[in-house]
């Protein structure tokens, strides 16, 4: 069916009329902070405890705006007789936000959940060189990262949470069994001590009776 001539113009005018009748709302920024969506891409926060210096984020960044420096340290064996291991220690983690295009690839490829989106957006600078933020600043932004949305009640439990829950339940059961065993041992020790005390009292009483029987009795004519 061919479009009616002038229908597009009529639709555009209808949108204009609807907009003209709405009340204009002025955002009083910066006195009033805007309410941002929970998935806003403001800035990238770093949780450096999870960073293993795998360099995936730096290699996958299209703008090459992530700078990472590290060194290796030798870790002593976890058990006696084990072998020493070496691990990477993070020295520098910086992001040049004058080059960043906020694609989020670094956050997606991080296998250890060390990078997160923060809704913070007030980090403009008068000097472009000051837009390269080091790990201390990135860590401060980490604490502004909103909590993840709640899961669907009908969704399956994540495998990681299920494994952690089973491990915690197993540990709690083992601790409860150990506590019960200790309580049983304590009760048995108390019962044994009470029995030993009763036996000692009985033996003492028997010895006293034997001593009284063995003592010489006075004769009838004796004073």
Z-matrix of the N, CA and C atoms (Angstrom, degrees):
N
C 1 1.469
C 2 1.529 1 108.82
N 3 1.298 2 115.36 1 128.29
C 4 1.463 3 120.47 2 -178.30
C 5 1.516 4 110.50 3 -72.85
N 6 1.332 5 117.83 4 140.84
C 7 1.474 6 119.73 5 179.00
C 8 1.515 7 111.72 6 -66.01
N 9 1.311 8 114.70 7 147.42
C 10 1.467 9 120.33 8 178.93
C 11 1.524 10 108.76 9 -72.87
N 12 1.320 11 117.49 10 131.53
C 13 1.472 12 118.70 11 179.44
C 14 1.524 13 111.69 12 -58.47
N 15 1.312 14 115.23 13 131.87
C 16 1.465 15 120.61 14 179.62
C 17 1.504 16 114.98 15 85.83
N 18 1.378 17 118.27 16 2.44
C 19 1.475 18 119.70 17 -179.54
C 20 1.524 19 111.21 18 -68.36
N 21 1.328 20 116.89 19 -37.21
C 22 1.459 21 119.46 20 178.41
C 23 1.510 22 112.00 21 -63.93
N 24 1.342 23 117.06 22 -40.95
C 25 1.455 24 120.60 23 177.93
C 26 1.522 25 110.96 24 -64.37
N 27 1.338 26 115.82 25 -38.36
C 28 1.473 27 119.51 26 179.62
C 29 1.526 28 110.94 27 -65.51
N 30 1.320 29 116.59 28 -41.01
C 31 1.466 30 119.57 29 178.74
C 32 1.527 31 110.67 30 -64.58
N 33 1.335 32 117.04 31 -41.84
C 34 1.452 33 119.79 32 178.73
C 35 1.509 34 112.58 33 -63.14
N 36 1.344 35 116.78 34 -41.39
C 37 1.461 36 120.55 35 178.02
C 38 1.529 37 111.26 36 -66.53
N 39 1.335 38 115.98 37 -33.34
C 40 1.468 39 118.68 38 178.12
C 41 1.523 40 110.59 39 -65.56
N 42 1.325 41 116.17 40 -40.88
C 43 1.472 42 119.36 41 177.22
C 44 1.523 43 110.41 42 -64.21
N 45 1.327 44 116.87 43 -39.92
C 46 1.466 45 120.42 44 179.38
C 47 1.519 46 110.91 45 -63.78
N 48 1.338 47 116.89 46 -43.03
C 49 1.471 48 120.51 47 -179.64
C 50 1.532 49 110.82 48 -64.94
N 51 1.328 50 117.34 49 -40.82
C 52 1.469 51 119.31 50 179.06
C 53 1.521 52 110.81 51 -64.53
N 54 1.316 53 117.33 52 -39.47
C 55 1.459 54 120.85 53 179.93
C 56 1.525 55 111.39 54 -69.02
N 57 1.329 56 116.68 55 -35.99
C 58 1.468 57 120.04 56 -179.05
C 59 1.515 58 112.18 57 -67.09
N 60 1.322 59 117.54 58 -26.98
C 61 1.465 60 120.57 59 -178.14
C 62 1.523 61 113.13 60 -84.89
N 63 1.340 62 117.25 61 -11.32
C 64 1.459 63 119.96 62 -179.71
C 65 1.522 64 110.32 63 -82.27
N 66 1.320 65 114.79 64 148.88
C 67 1.452 66 120.82 65 179.30
C 68 1.519 67 110.06 66 -75.51
N 69 1.322 68 116.78 67 135.14
C 70 1.455 69 121.55 68 179.42
C 71 1.528 70 110.25 69 -77.52
N 72 1.325 71 116.36 70 130.48
C 73 1.466 72 122.54 71 179.68
C 74 1.523 73 107.88 72 -115.17
N 75 1.313 74 116.43 73 123.28
C 76 1.456 75 121.70 74 179.61
C 77 1.518 76 109.47 75 -100.54
N 78 1.314 77 116.50 76 126.16
C 79 1.465 78 121.13 77 177.36
C 80 1.521 79 109.04 78 -77.96
N 81 1.328 80 117.16 79 119.01
C 82 1.465 81 122.82 80 -176.40
C 83 1.530 82 110.39 81 -84.59
N 84 1.320 83 115.83 82 56.64
C 85 1.457 84 120.77 83 177.34
C 86 1.529 85 108.88 84 -85.98
N 87 1.319 86 121.29 85 138.01
C 88 1.473 87 127.89 86 10.66
C 89 1.517 88 114.90 87 -95.16
N 90 1.352 89 117.03 88 4.52
C 91 1.467 90 117.74 89 178.90
C 92 1.523 91 110.98 90 -64.12
N 93 1.318 92 117.11 91 -36.94
C 94 1.466 93 122.15 92 177.96
C 95 1.526 94 107.98 93 -116.66
N 96 1.306 95 116.01 94 121.12
C 97 1.461 96 120.37 95 -179.32
C 98 1.523 97 110.38 96 -74.11
N 99 1.317 98 117.56 97 141.58
C 100 1.470 99 119.95 98 179.93
C 101 1.525 100 111.65 99 -72.43
N 102 1.303 101 115.32 100 152.34
C 103 1.461 102 120.99 101 175.53
C 104 1.529 103 107.78 102 -90.41
N 105 1.300 104 115.82 103 104.16
C 106 1.453 105 121.46 104 -175.46
C 107 1.522 106 110.73 105 -88.23
N 108 1.322 107 117.99 106 150.48
C 109 1.474 108 120.93 107 174.90
C 110 1.521 109 110.42 108 -62.17
N 111 1.316 110 117.36 109 152.84
C 112 1.473 111 119.38 110 -176.71
C 113 1.517 112 113.48 111 -63.57
N 114 1.333 113 118.64 112 -22.50
C 115 1.464 114 120.87 113 -178.47
C 116 1.527 115 111.30 114 -104.61
N 117 1.309 116 116.64 115 30.18
C 118 1.463 117 120.23 116 179.40
C 119 1.528 118 110.29 117 -65.92
N 120 1.315 119 115.52 118 140.93
C 121 1.457 120 120.99 119 177.58
C 122 1.522 121 108.52 120 -99.52
N 123 1.316 122 115.33 121 84.29
C 124 1.449 123 119.61 122 -178.75
C 125 1.513 124 112.09 123 -90.39
N 126 1.322 125 116.00 124 -61.45
C 127 1.456 126 121.81 125 -178.60
C 128 1.524 127 107.31 126 -152.58
N 129 1.327 128 116.69 127 166.24
C 130 1.465 129 121.44 128 -176.13
C 131 1.522 130 109.02 129 -102.79
N 132 1.321 131 116.39 130 126.54
C 133 1.454 132 122.20 131 176.73
C 134 1.521 133 110.76 132 -100.91
N 135 1.331 134 116.05 133 148.87
C 136 1.462 135 122.47 134 -177.25
C 137 1.520 136 110.39 135 -115.72
N 138 1.326 137 116.26 136 126.24
C 139 1.469 138 122.62 137 171.50
C 140 1.527 139 106.37 138 -104.86
N 141 1.333 140 115.25 139 87.45
C 142 1.459 141 120.55 140 -166.50
C 143 1.520 142 113.43 141 -68.01
N 144 1.321 143 119.03 142 -19.17
C 145 1.462 144 119.54 143 176.87
C 146 1.522 145 111.94 144 -63.55
N 147 1.334 146 116.81 145 -26.07
C 148 1.466 147 120.30 146 179.68
C 149 1.520 148 112.78 147 -89.98
N 150 1.315 149 117.51 148 -10.09
C 151 1.468 150 120.46 149 -176.00
C 152 1.525 151 109.97 150 -76.59
N 153 1.334 152 116.33 151 127.27
C 154 1.460 153 122.17 152 178.25
C 155 1.527 154 112.16 153 -108.43
N 156 1.327 155 117.35 154 10.45
C 157 1.465 156 123.16 155 -179.82
C 158 1.534 157 110.28 156 56.57
N 159 1.321 158 116.00 157 43.92
C 160 1.469 159 119.51 158 178.06
C 161 1.522 160 111.55 159 -78.83
N 162 1.340 161 117.97 160 -14.53
C 163 1.468 162 124.14 161 175.13
C 164 1.524 163 113.26 162 70.42
N 165 1.321 164 118.54 163 10.35
C 166 1.467 165 119.68 164 179.65
C 167 1.522 166 111.31 165 -64.05
N 168 1.323 167 117.01 166 -41.96
C 169 1.468 168 119.97 167 -178.14
C 170 1.521 169 110.83 168 -63.46
N 171 1.344 170 117.02 169 -42.16
C 172 1.464 171 120.27 170 -179.01
C 173 1.524 172 111.32 171 -68.54
N 174 1.346 173 116.86 172 -36.65
C 175 1.461 174 119.23 173 -178.69
C 176 1.519 175 112.51 174 -73.24
N 177 1.341 176 116.65 175 -33.24
C 178 1.468 177 119.73 176 -176.91
C 179 1.524 178 112.73 177 -87.98
N 180 1.320 179 118.95 178 -10.17
C 181 1.467 180 121.05 179 -178.12
C 182 1.531 181 109.78 180 -66.29
N 183 1.336 182 118.90 181 122.74
C 184 1.471 183 120.25 182 -179.22
C 185 1.527 184 112.90 183 -66.86
N 186 1.331 185 116.98 184 -26.71
C 187 1.469 186 120.51 185 -177.10
C 188 1.523 187 113.20 186 -98.14
N 189 1.312 188 118.04 187 -4.44
C 190 1.466 189 122.15 188 -177.78
C 191 1.531 190 110.53 189 51.74
N 192 1.309 191 115.04 190 50.18
C 193 1.471 192 119.48 191 -177.86
C 194 1.522 193 112.37 192 -106.32
N 195 1.332 194 118.03 193 9.81
C 196 1.463 195 122.03 194 178.75
C 197 1.521 196 108.60 195 -108.25
N 198 1.334 197 116.23 196 127.23
C 199 1.461 198 121.96 197 -177.41
C 200 1.532 199 108.35 198 -117.67
N 201 1.336 200 115.60 199 123.21
C 202 1.467 201 121.20 200 -176.43
C 203 1.526 202 108.78 201 -129.57
N 204 1.332 203 116.07 202 131.49
C 205 1.460 204 123.08 203 172.97
C 206 1.526 205 108.17 204 -125.79
N 207 1.327 206 116.08 205 145.18
C 208 1.463 207 119.94 206 -179.25
C 209 1.515 208 109.71 207 -154.43
N 210 1.317 209 115.95 208 171.55
C 211 1.455 210 122.19 209 173.25
C 212 1.525 211 108.12 210 -143.86
N 213 1.319 212 116.00 211 164.20
C 214 1.455 213 121.54 212 -177.50
C 215 1.520 214 110.25 213 -99.90
N 216 1.318 215 115.25 214 142.35
C 217 1.460 216 122.45 215 176.03
C 218 1.520 217 108.84 216 -128.89
N 219 1.312 218 115.42 217 148.80
C 220 1.464 219 120.87 218 178.38
C 221 1.519 220 109.53 219 -91.44
N 222 1.313 221 115.20 220 128.52
C 223 1.465 222 121.33 221 -178.79
C 224 1.522 223 108.17 222 -103.02
N 225 1.327 224 118.52 223 130.48
C 226 1.479 225 119.76 224 179.31
C 227 1.526 226 110.50 225 -64.60
N 228 1.328 227 117.54 226 157.75
C 229 1.469 228 120.13 227 -178.97
C 230 1.513 229 111.44 228 -63.23
N 231 1.323 230 114.94 229 147.65
C 232 1.464 231 120.03 230 -179.64
C 233 1.516 232 112.08 231 -71.70
N 234 1.331 233 117.17 232 -29.04
C 235 1.462 234 121.70 233 -179.99
C 236 1.521 235 108.80 234 -129.03
N 237 1.315 236 117.95 235 153.48
C 238 1.469 237 120.00 236 178.06
C 239 1.530 238 111.07 237 -59.41
N 240 1.306 239 114.94 238 135.29
C 241 1.449 240 119.51 239 -178.64
C 242 1.516 241 113.93 240 87.44
N 243 1.318 242 117.21 241 -2.22
C 244 1.456 243 120.74 242 179.91
C 245 1.526 244 111.74 243 -79.72
N 246 1.316 245 114.37 244 179.61
C 247 1.454 246 119.88 245 -178.42
C 248 1.514 247 110.21 246 -103.04
N 249 1.309 248 116.96 247 141.10
C 250 1.455 249 121.23 248 177.47
C 251 1.531 250 110.20 249 -67.70
N 252 1.321 251 115.14 250 146.86
C 253 1.452 252 121.26 251 179.26
C 254 1.525 253 109.62 252 -120.91
N 255 1.314 254 116.38 253 158.46
C 256 1.459 255 121.49 254 175.88
C 257 1.523 256 108.76 255 -115.61
N 258 1.311 257 116.23 256 142.19
C 259 1.459 258 120.82 257 179.42
C 260 1.519 259 109.30 258 -136.92
N 261 1.328 260 115.26 259 155.03
C 262 1.456 261 121.72 260 179.15
C 263 1.527 262 109.95 261 -83.56
N 264 1.296 263 116.46 262 136.94
C 265 1.464 264 122.82 263 178.04
C 266 1.527 265 107.76 264 -116.75
N 267 1.315 266 115.74 265 128.18
C 268 1.457 267 121.06 266 -176.44
C 269 1.525 268 110.67 267 -74.19
N 270 1.330 269 116.01 268 126.17
C 271 1.462 270 122.13 269 176.06
C 272 1.526 271 111.75 270 -103.46
N 273 1.316 272 117.03 271 -40.75
C 274 1.460 273 120.80 272 -178.21
C 275 1.519 274 109.57 273 -144.91
N 276 1.317 275 115.34 274 136.84
C 277 1.468 276 122.27 275 172.06
C 278 1.526 277 106.25 276 -140.59
N 279 1.311 278 116.66 277 110.53
C 280 1.464 279 121.51 278 -177.09
C 281 1.523 280 109.32 279 -132.95
N 282 1.333 281 115.09 280 150.03
C 283 1.463 282 122.10 281 177.32
C 284 1.525 283 107.94 282 -127.86
N 285 1.314 284 115.92 283 129.20
C 286 1.467 285 122.13 284 177.06
C 287 1.528 286 107.55 285 -91.66
N 288 1.337 287 116.17 286 101.05
C 289 1.469 288 120.23 287 -176.58
C 290 1.528 289 112.17 288 -77.91
N 291 1.317 290 118.16 289 -5.05
C 292 1.461 291 119.12 290 171.59
C 293 1.527 292 111.29 291 -76.53
N 294 1.347 293 116.63 292 -18.22
C 295 1.456 294 121.63 293 176.75
C 296 1.525 295 112.86 294 -105.32
N 297 1.325 296 116.51 295 -24.82
C 298 1.465 297 120.84 296 -175.80
C 299 1.524 298 110.22 297 -61.42
N 300 1.347 299 115.88 298 135.10
C 301 1.463 300 120.31 299 177.01
C 302 1.530 301 111.27 300 -108.39
N 303 1.330 302 117.27 301 12.33
C 304 1.470 303 122.85 302 171.80
C 305 1.527 304 111.97 303 58.19
N 306 1.320 305 115.56 304 41.22
C 307 1.467 306 119.58 305 178.57
C 308 1.527 307 111.42 306 -78.97
N 309 1.333 308 117.38 307 -25.49
C 310 1.459 309 121.04 308 179.12
C 311 1.517 310 114.54 309 80.92
N 312 1.326 311 118.11 310 9.63
C 313 1.470 312 119.49 311 -179.41
C 314 1.519 313 110.60 312 -64.02
N 315 1.328 314 117.74 313 -39.70
C 316 1.470 315 120.84 314 -178.95
C 317 1.524 316 111.14 315 -60.78
N 318 1.323 317 116.51 316 -37.13
C 319 1.462 318 120.25 317 179.78
C 320 1.520 319 110.71 318 -71.63
N 321 1.328 320 116.51 319 -37.56
C 322 1.452 321 120.39 320 -177.79
C 323 1.527 322 111.95 321 -70.23
N 324 1.340 323 117.11 322 -38.06
C 325 1.469 324 119.17 323 -174.16
C 326 1.519 325 112.64 324 -85.65
N 327 1.327 326 118.87 325 -12.29
C 328 1.470 327 120.39 326 -178.52
C 329 1.531 328 109.24 327 -64.68
N 330 1.336 329 118.86 328 116.42
C 331 1.467 330 120.03 329 -176.06
C 332 1.528 331 113.86 330 -81.71
N 333 1.330 332 117.45 331 -6.33
C 334 1.463 333 120.21 332 -174.49
C 335 1.526 334 113.06 333 -119.69
N 336 1.342 335 117.34 334 13.27
C 337 1.469 336 121.92 335 177.29
C 338 1.525 337 111.21 336 54.65
N 339 1.333 338 115.52 337 57.26
C 340 1.459 339 120.35 338 177.58
C 341 1.519 340 112.37 339 -104.43
N 342 1.334 341 119.11 340 -12.46
C 343 1.454 342 123.26 341 -178.14
C 344 1.530 343 109.51 342 -123.01
N 345 1.347 344 114.96 343 138.57
C 346 1.463 345 120.79 344 -177.01
C 347 1.525 346 109.27 345 -142.54
N 348 1.339 347 115.08 346 154.36
C 349 1.457 348 120.43 347 173.42
C 350 1.524 349 109.97 348 -82.09
N 351 1.310 350 116.02 349 132.76
C 352 1.460 351 122.69 350 174.06
C 353 1.525 352 108.77 351 -114.28
N 354 1.327 353 118.72 352 142.14
C 355 1.470 354 120.22 353 179.74
C 356 1.523 355 113.94 354 -76.19
N 357 1.343 356 118.18 355 -1.03
C 358 1.465 357 119.99 356 179.18
C 359 1.529 358 110.56 357 -62.81
N 360 1.325 359 116.50 358 135.56
C 361 1.465 360 119.94 359 -178.85
C 362 1.532 361 112.72 360 -135.74
N 363 1.305 362 117.32 361 -2.83
C 364 1.468 363 120.44 362 -177.46
C 365 1.534 364 110.02 363 -92.86
N 366 1.301 365 116.09 364 74.48
C 367 1.462 366 119.32 365 177.83
C 368 1.527 367 110.37 366 -136.53
N 369 1.323 368 116.76 367 32.39
C 370 1.460 369 120.65 368 176.97
C 371 1.529 370 110.23 369 -68.40
N 372 1.314 371 116.11 370 148.73
C 373 1.456 372 122.73 371 -179.33
C 374 1.520 373 109.73 372 -132.71
N 375 1.320 374 116.29 373 153.78
C 376 1.470 375 120.57 374 176.37
C 377 1.522 376 111.94 375 -81.32
N 378 1.342 377 116.91 376 -20.15
C 379 1.458 378 122.08 377 178.92
C 380 1.521 379 108.61 378 -115.09
N 381 1.322 380 117.18 379 127.22
C 382 1.463 381 121.21 380 -176.42
C 383 1.515 382 111.63 381 -64.05
N 384 1.325 383 117.85 382 -26.95
C 385 1.464 384 120.26 383 -179.84
C 386 1.528 385 111.71 384 -69.28
N 387 1.324 386 117.79 385 -21.82
C 388 1.453 387 120.91 386 -179.96
C 389 1.525 388 112.81 387 -83.11
N 390 1.325 389 117.65 388 0.55
C 391 1.462 390 120.93 389 176.37
C 392 1.526 391 112.45 390 -85.02
N 393 1.329 392 117.50 391 -0.16
C 394 1.464 393 121.44 392 172.04
C 395 1.518 394 108.02 393 -89.48
N 396 1.322 395 116.27 394 106.98
C 397 1.470 396 121.31 395 -173.86
C 398 1.524 397 109.41 396 -103.22
N 399 1.332 398 114.63 397 133.98
C 400 1.455 399 121.90 398 -178.56
C 401 1.525 400 110.50 399 -84.23
N 402 1.334 401 115.00 400 178.78
C 403 1.464 402 120.11 401 -171.43
C 404 1.523 403 112.73 402 -66.80
N 405 1.346 404 118.52 403 -27.02
C 406 1.464 405 119.32 404 177.95
C 407 1.530 406 110.86 405 -63.45
N 408 1.332 407 116.33 406 -43.82
C 409 1.457 408 119.76 407 178.30
C 410 1.522 409 110.88 408 -69.20
N 411 1.322 410 116.84 409 -39.46
C 412 1.463 411 119.91 410 178.55
C 413 1.526 412 110.70 411 -63.81
N 414 1.331 413 116.32 412 -33.22
C 415 1.469 414 119.38 413 177.92
C 416 1.526 415 110.49 414 -70.01
N 417 1.317 416 118.34 415 -36.98
C 418 1.469 417 120.47 416 176.73
C 419 1.526 418 110.63 417 -61.49
N 420 1.324 419 116.09 418 -39.36
C 421 1.470 420 118.93 419 178.79
C 422 1.522 421 111.71 420 -69.53
N 423 1.317 422 116.91 421 -21.76
C 424 1.460 423 119.92 422 -179.48
C 425 1.526 424 111.34 423 -60.74
N 426 1.335 425 117.00 424 -34.13
C 427 1.465 426 119.82 425 -176.29
C 428 1.525 427 111.87 426 -78.65
N 429 1.331 428 118.48 427 -3.71
C 430 1.466 429 121.07 428 174.43
C 431 1.524 430 112.01 429 -98.91
N 432 1.319 431 116.75 430 2.80
C 433 1.471 432 120.37 431 179.62
C 434 1.529 433 108.59 432 -70.30
N 435 1.333 434 118.54 433 126.91
C 436 1.472 435 119.53 434 -179.61
C 437 1.521 436 111.56 435 -70.12
N 438 1.306 437 115.25 436 158.76
C 439 1.461 438 120.32 437 178.52
C 440 1.523 439 109.87 438 -67.95
N 441 1.323 440 117.82 439 148.70
C 442 1.464 441 119.55 440 179.71
C 443 1.524 442 110.67 441 -65.56
N 444 1.320 443 117.27 442 151.21
C 445 1.468 444 119.65 443 179.83
C 446 1.521 445 111.18 444 -64.07
N 447 1.308 446 114.98 445 153.55
C 448 1.459 447 120.10 446 -179.54
C 449 1.524 448 110.48 447 -67.20
N 450 1.324 449 115.54 448 147.41
C 451 1.452 450 120.60 449 179.59
C 452 1.527 451 110.31 450 -74.66
N 453 1.300 452 114.81 451 158.72
C 454 1.461 453 120.83 452 175.42
C 455 1.528 454 108.24 453 -65.21
N 456 1.333 455 118.25 454 129.39
C 457 1.481 456 119.09 455 -179.04
C 458 1.524 457 113.06 456 -57.05
N 459 1.331 458 116.41 457 -27.75
C 460 1.465 459 119.45 458 -178.58
C 461 1.525 460 112.58 459 -88.23
N 462 1.334 461 117.40 460 -3.19
C 463 1.460 462 119.98 461 -177.49
C 464 1.524 463 110.79 462 -76.31
N 465 1.326 464 114.91 463 155.19
C 466 1.457 465 120.00 464 177.34
C 467 1.526 466 110.65 465 -71.25
N 468 1.308 467 115.09 466 151.14
C 469 1.458 468 119.83 467 178.49
C 470 1.526 469 109.89 468 -68.99
N 471 1.336 470 118.12 469 133.36
C 472 1.475 471 119.39 470 178.79
C 473 1.525 472 111.26 471 -57.09
N 474 1.326 473 114.92 472 147.57
C 475 1.461 474 119.85 473 -177.24
C 476 1.525 475 111.47 474 -62.92
N 477 1.350 476 116.61 475 -37.59
C 478 1.459 477 119.29 476 -179.17
C 479 1.526 478 111.02 477 -64.24
N 480 1.361 479 115.82 478 -43.52
C 481 1.461 480 119.57 479 -179.93
C 482 1.526 481 110.60 480 -67.29
N 483 1.340 482 116.75 481 -39.99
C 484 1.458 483 119.83 482 178.76
C 485 1.524 484 111.11 483 -62.85
N 486 1.340 485 116.61 484 -43.03
C 487 1.467 486 119.53 485 178.98
C 488 1.526 487 111.21 486 -65.04
N 489 1.348 488 116.56 487 -41.65
C 490 1.463 489 119.51 488 179.17
C 491 1.529 490 110.83 489 -65.76
N 492 1.342 491 116.01 490 -39.20
C 493 1.465 492 119.09 491 -179.91
C 494 1.525 493 110.87 492 -66.02
N 495 1.346 494 117.08 493 -42.56
C 496 1.461 495 120.05 494 179.18
C 497 1.530 496 110.92 495 -63.63
N 498 1.346 497 115.80 496 -40.99
C 499 1.463 498 119.11 497 178.38
C 500 1.528 499 110.91 498 -63.62
N 501 1.350 500 116.07 499 -40.90
C 502 1.463 501 119.41 500 179.19
C 503 1.536 502 110.80 501 -66.20
N 504 1.339 503 116.76 502 -41.14
C 505 1.466 504 119.60 503 178.48
C 506 1.525 505 111.08 504 -64.71
N 507 1.337 506 116.81 505 -39.42
C 508 1.462 507 120.49 506 178.51
C 509 1.522 508 110.64 507 -64.77
N 510 1.341 509 116.42 508 -42.71
C 511 1.459 510 119.81 509 178.75
C 512 1.517 511 111.06 510 -65.09
N 513 1.350 512 116.53 511 -41.31
C 514 1.459 513 119.71 512 179.08
C 515 1.530 514 110.96 513 -64.19
N 516 1.342 515 117.50 514 -39.59
C 517 1.460 516 120.32 515 178.19
C 518 1.532 517 111.05 516 -64.80
N 519 1.351 518 115.82 517 -40.94
C 520 1.462 519 119.19 518 178.53
C 521 1.526 520 111.08 519 -64.26
N 522 1.334 521 116.21 520 -41.72
C 523 1.462 522 119.39 521 178.25
C 524 1.523 523 111.39 522 -64.98
N 525 1.356 524 116.62 523 -40.47
C 526 1.463 525 119.56 524 178.41
C 527 1.530 526 110.88 525 -64.05
N 528 1.355 527 116.63 526 -41.53
C 529 1.465 528 119.61 527 178.47
C 530 1.524 529 110.84 528 -64.02
N 531 1.331 530 116.56 529 -40.80
C 532 1.463 531 119.86 530 178.30
C 533 1.529 532 110.85 531 -64.14
N 534 1.350 533 115.98 532 -40.57
C 535 1.467 534 118.98 533 178.73
C 536 1.525 535 110.91 534 -65.06
N 537 1.336 536 117.04 535 -40.50
C 538 1.459 537 119.78 536 177.87
C 539 1.526 538 111.23 537 -64.49
N 540 1.339 539 115.78 538 -39.97
C 541 1.464 540 119.07 539 178.62
C 542 1.532 541 111.10 540 -63.93
N 543 1.329 542 115.91 541 -41.73
C 544 1.460 543 119.28 542 178.04
C 545 1.525 544 111.19 543 -64.60
N 546 1.353 545 115.99 544 -40.55
C 547 1.465 546 119.19 545 178.22
C 548 1.524 547 110.83 546 -64.03
N 549 1.346 548 116.34 547 -41.20
C 550 1.465 549 119.44 548 178.73
C 551 1.525 550 111.07 549 -64.62
N 552 1.333 551 116.55 550 -41.14
C 553 1.462 552 119.54 551 177.63
C 554 1.524 553 111.10 552 -63.60
N 555 1.343 554 116.18 553 -40.25
C 556 1.458 555 119.19 554 178.78
C 557 1.529 556 111.06 555 -64.30
N 558 1.347 557 116.29 556 -42.30
C 559 1.472 558 119.48 557 178.41
C 560 1.534 559 110.53 558 -64.35
N 561 1.334 560 115.81 559 -41.61
C 562 1.466 561 118.52 560 178.38
C 563 1.525 562 111.11 561 -63.36
N 564 1.333 563 117.18 562 -40.64
C 565 1.460 564 120.51 563 178.75
C 566 1.524 565 110.59 564 -64.59
N 567 1.338 566 116.79 565 -40.71
C 568 1.461 567 119.61 566 177.60
C 569 1.518 568 111.35 567 -64.23
N 570 1.335 569 115.70 568 -43.55
C 571 1.463 570 118.60 569 179.02
C 572 1.524 571 111.53 570 -63.45
N 573 1.325 572 116.33 571 -40.49
C 574 1.466 573 120.17 572 178.28
C 575 1.518 574 111.15 573 -65.01
N 576 1.360 575 115.26 574 -39.77
C 577 1.463 576 118.00 575 178.35
C 578 1.527 577 111.06 576 -66.16
N 579 1.344 578 116.60 577 -40.41
C 580 1.461 579 119.59 578 178.62
C 581 1.526 580 110.93 579 -64.98
N 582 1.350 581 116.47 580 -40.46
C 583 1.460 582 119.78 581 178.44
C 584 1.522 583 111.30 582 -65.28
N 585 1.359 584 114.79 583 -40.33
C 586 1.472 585 117.65 584 178.64
C 587 1.522 586 110.78 585 -64.93
N 588 1.330 587 115.93 586 -39.11
C 589 1.474 588 118.99 587 178.41
C 590 1.520 589 111.06 588 -64.96
N 591 1.354 590 115.75 589 -42.32
C 592 1.467 591 118.64 590 178.49
C 593 1.526 592 110.80 591 -63.81
N 594 1.337 593 116.97 592 -40.41
C 595 1.470 594 120.43 593 178.70
C 596 1.526 595 110.91 594 -63.56
N 597 1.353 596 115.51 595 -41.44
C 598 1.458 597 118.88 596 178.86
C 599 1.519 598 110.97 597 -64.18
N 600 1.339 599 117.88 598 -41.07
C 601 1.472 600 120.07 599 178.19
C 602 1.522 601 111.03 600 -64.15
N 603 1.375 602 114.60 601 -40.90
C 604 1.464 603 117.39 602 179.05
C 605 1.523 604 111.20 603 -64.18
N 606 1.337 605 116.40 604 -42.02
C 607 1.468 606 119.33 605 178.45
C 608 1.524 607 111.15 606 -64.66
N 609 1.340 608 116.76 607 -38.88
C 610 1.462 609 119.45 608 178.52
C 611 1.524 610 110.77 609 -64.33
N 612 1.352 611 115.84 610 -41.94
C 613 1.461 612 118.60 611 178.32
C 614 1.511 613 112.05 612 -65.01
N 615 1.320 614 117.70 613 -39.33
C 616 1.476 615 121.45 614 178.26
C 617 1.523 616 110.68 615 -65.47
N 618 1.339 617 116.07 616 -40.05
C 619 1.462 618 118.96 617 178.76
C 620 1.521 619 110.73 618 -65.44
N 621 1.322 620 117.22 619 -37.69
C 622 1.464 621 119.73 620 178.92
C 623 1.524 622 110.49 621 -65.95
N 624 1.344 623 116.37 622 -40.01
C 625 1.473 624 118.38 623 177.97
C 626 1.526 625 111.23 624 -64.76
N 627 1.328 626 116.11 625 -42.33
C 628 1.464 627 119.16 626 179.01
C 629 1.522 628 110.82 627 -62.76
N 630 1.326 629 116.69 628 -38.15
C 631 1.470 630 119.26 629 179.49
C 632 1.520 631 111.28 630 -66.52
N 633 1.329 632 115.49 631 -38.91
C 634 1.471 633 118.25 632 179.52
C 635 1.515 634 111.00 633 -69.48
N 636 1.338 635 117.22 634 -33.61
C 637 1.468 636 119.21 635 177.94
C 638 1.527 637 111.19 636 -71.33
N 639 1.328 638 116.92 637 -34.43
C 640 1.443 639 120.49 638 -178.50
C 641 1.530 640 113.15 639 -77.59
N 642 1.311 641 119.80 640 -16.90
C 643 1.451 642 121.85 641 -179.73
C 644 1.535 643 110.60 642 -67.60
N 645 1.386 644 120.83 643 140.20
C 646 1.477 645 122.18 644 -179.74
C 647 1.525 646 110.44 645 -68.78
N 648 1.359 647 114.97 646 137.12
C 649 1.456 648 120.52 647 179.22
C 650 1.536 649 110.57 648 -90.25
N 651 1.308 650 119.16 649 141.27
C 652 1.482 651 121.36 650 -179.21
C 653 1.529 652 111.33 651 -66.38
N 654 1.361 653 116.85 652 143.58
C 655 1.453 654 121.19 653 178.32
C 656 1.520 655 110.00 654 -75.87
N 657 1.347 656 115.52 655 163.05
C 658 1.462 657 118.98 656 -175.14
C 659 1.523 658 110.36 657 -71.51
N 660 1.304 659 119.25 658 -29.78
C 661 1.459 660 120.87 659 -178.37
C 662 1.502 661 113.03 660 -86.13
N 663 1.263 662 117.70 661 -10.77
C 664 1.451 663 118.68 662 -177.44
C 665 1.509 664 111.53 663 -79.49
N 666 1.339 665 116.16 664 146.25
C 667 1.451 666 120.29 665 -177.82
C 668 1.501 667 108.61 666 -77.70
